[in-house]
C-alpha cells in the first residue's frame, strides 16, 4: 500500500524556521519526482517545490525561493522541506506528493506571533 | 507562470445529475493536465491525468477531455461522495499551477 506521511508541522513565530519530513512507503521512492503542495486555510492548492528522482534538480515557487529548501534521502525513503524566514502567508497545510498522483494528509504549519 | 481559470466556481447539483467543469489555460499545454477531487478535511485525490486518462480505481462516471488551452471534467451521474471541490492542474512546466477550484454542492 502506497503511503506518504508528513511530520514536523507546528506553530512558529514570523521569521522562524521549521523542517517538514515525509516518510514514504509502498513504492520505489527513488523512482519518483516528489513535491510539496500547500493549502492555506479556506483557500485553494498551491504548488511549493519539487525535486527530481536523483535529487539533482529542484524547482521552487518564486515566493519561497531563497527561504525554503527541498531535499530527499533515497536511502531513507524520505522527503524534506526546510522552511526559513517564515511569514504569516506561509500558514497552510503542507502536503507531500508523489509525482502528482498520491498525496499525504498533510502537516499543518501556523506562522503567528 | 501558466494561469488556470476554472468555471464555475460554485455548482449546485443533485444526486444523479450530469455536471461539467471547465478549465481554461493561459497557454498551450498539450494534454499535460490533471483533475483532482478534494473532500472536506481530506487530501486531494487524482481522478484524471493526461487530460483524459482515468487514474486507477477511479469510477467510470468521471471523464475528461480537451487539449491545448481548454479542458473539461464531466461527471455523468453525481453520487453523494462527489459533493466536493474539484481542481485542475497543469504539469506542462514549472511552476505547476492549479485552478482556483469548483465547489459542487447539493
Boltz contact constraints between the chains, C-beta under 6 A:
constraints:
  - contact:
      token1: [A, 44]
      token2: [B, 100]
      max_distance: 6.0
  - contact:
      token1: [A, 44]
      token2: [B, 101]
      max_distance: 6.0
  - contact:
      token1: [A, 45]
      token2: [B, 87]
      max_distance: 6.0
  - contact:
      token1: [A, 45]
      token2: [B, 98]
      max_distance: 6.0
  - contact:
      token1: [A, 47]
      token2: [B, 95]
      max_distance: 6.0
  - contact:
      token1: [A, 47]
      token2: [B, 96]
      max_distance: 6.0
  - contact:
      token1: [A, 59]
      token2: [B, 94]
      max_distance: 6.0
  - contact:
      token1: [A, 61]
      token2: [B, 95]
      max_distance: 6.0
  - contact:
      token1: [A, 95]
      token2: [B, 43]
      max_distance: 6.0
  - contact:
      token1: [A, 100]
      token2: [B, 34]
      max_distance: 6.0
  - contact:
      token1: [A, 100]
      token2: [B, 91]
      max_distance: 6.0
  - contact:
      token1: [A, 101]
      token2: [B, 46]
      max_distance: 6.0
  - contact:
      token1: [A, 103]
      token2: [B, 43]
      max_distance: 6.0
  - contact:
      token1: [A, 103]
      token2: [B, 44]
      max_distance: 6.0
  - contact:
      token1: [A, 105]
      token2: [B, 43]
      max_distance: 6.0
